[in-house]
Each structure stands twice: as C-alpha cells, then as structure tokens.
Amino acid sequence: MEYGVVLPHNEIGTDPGAMKAFAQGAEALGAKQILIYDHVLGADPDRPGGFQGPYDKDVAFHEPFTTFSFIAAVTETIELVTAVLILPQRQTALVAKQVAQLAILSNNRFRLGIGTGWNDVEYEALNVDFAGRGKRQEEQVALLRALWQEDSLDYTGKYHRVNRASIKPRPSSPVPVWFGGTAPVLLRRCARIGDGWLPLMGANSAAKKAIDFLKAERAACGKPWQGFEIMAQAQYAGGNPDKWRTHAEKWQALGATKLALATHNAGPTDVDGYLRRIEEYFKVVRD
C-alpha cells in the first residue's frame, strides 16, 4: 500500500513559499500522492434562513488546477490527486482542457478524483442545476475521455453538444478518473466507468460492504478488479502510533491500494510541524 498526504487546505495559508516547502518536503519524505480538496464557494452562515454544513465562507480551499500546476513545477515524482473535484458544477470541455494541460506539464502525474458535492448554495452561484448532478457527472466522464482521445468529436448528450471540435494538446496517457462517494448509485457508476474509489470513511464494515459491492458490480459488467485503485484517508488528529498502525492495517486488509494522511485539524503548527507529523506517521505505518 502506498502512502500520500492531504494538503492542509484551511491552515497552510497563502504563502507560495509555504506551499512549495510542504509539497517538496512531503515528496522528500516519500509521499506518493498529494490530495487537494475542492470547493469554489462557501456560504455565509448569517444568510437568511441560516446555513449548516462542514464548512462555510471562512474555510479556505485552494483551487485544485492552479495549485497543482504550481506544485507540479516544484516537484518531480509525487502524484497529484483531486479528492474530490466537484465535476458537475464545472464546464466539461474546460475541465478536459485543464486536466490535459496539467497531465502534460506534470509528466502524467495527475489523477482526477471527482464527486457530485452536497452544497446547493455553491451550485446556485455557479448556475448549474443541483438536482441533476449525478446524471450530469456520468455524461461528463464519457465526454472528458472522448475529448482527451479524439481529434475531432461529434457528441450529443443530454447535457452537452460538441459539434465537430476537440481540444489540443491532449494528454499522452489516459488520465485515471476516481470517484468519491458511498451512495449505491454512485458506487455502481464508479464500478462501471471509474478507475478507482476515494472513500471518506473508516476501515469498517460499511467500507467492506462498499468494496464487496464494487467488486460484484465490476464483475457483472465484465470489468477487471485488478488495477482498480482504492485511496482512503487517515487522520493524524486524535491518533497515536497504535491507532495509526491498526487503521492502516485494516485498510490494507480491505484492499486499499493507497492511504493519504491529513495533518490539519490537529492543533496549531506550521509547515515544519506538518512535515514532522508526516514523518512520524510514515515511520509507524511503514515499520
């Protein structure tokens, strides 16, 4: 099982030097992936009717494509993973262009993790229908792959029309598309058209049930399980060496291929502090 890290999005700040030091430091410590969360907008909790959610306007999220372009330029080997990009609220052809460019400039280190999101306030501001986001996501994946591969595309779907056009440059290798989420309809979509799954849950019976479901669905549609990725996450906060080791072993036993450590929400620190946490955790789980 490979080990990666999560960018401490709301704590890393806006200093480019800190971002560079974190990415290079994580790579030097042997992290195989760096994950970035995604939200374009945060709602004001004082809005009419109020607002409740895991984040609001005061929680910072760095835009994934531009941030990864910066990180790609200052690193050599670490893979760049969106976990997850809320794809349905974006223009598909533009995402295809951005992903292709990032794949090219990173020497094919980019992996596109996608989700449907939950915040209707964000969808409204981006002028995209919230109710149809799941079906739109499925069509988007088909169109993304076509745009990455075809020189001239004539595509008509429920949500998209491409009339004899395409993008250039295109990536030299297929860009893996991983799905986040746990709803049965999402897991079925992930099994049919995805290259991997990004669970945000514990290594528990629910995770095993989801993985068994993915295996059965892939078998039913003639897709191999070999090569299908599962990238889980671990938290430094609230843990200790025994908990970290046990958690990693449970995910490995379930079939996870990758595990990314989140070092934020664990008390005040700086970049050196995040890197010390990563070093401590890696030493425990690798030993």
Beta strands, then each sheet from edge to edge (+ up, - down):
strand 1: 2-6
strand 2: 33-36
strand 3: 79-82
strand 4: 85-86
strand 5: 110-115
strand 6: 153-156
strand 7: 161-165
strand 8: 177-180
strand 9: 196-198
strand 10: 229-235
strand 11: 258-262
sheet 1: 4+ 5+ 3+ 2+ 1+ 11+ 10+ 9+ 8+
sheet 2: 6+ 7-
end
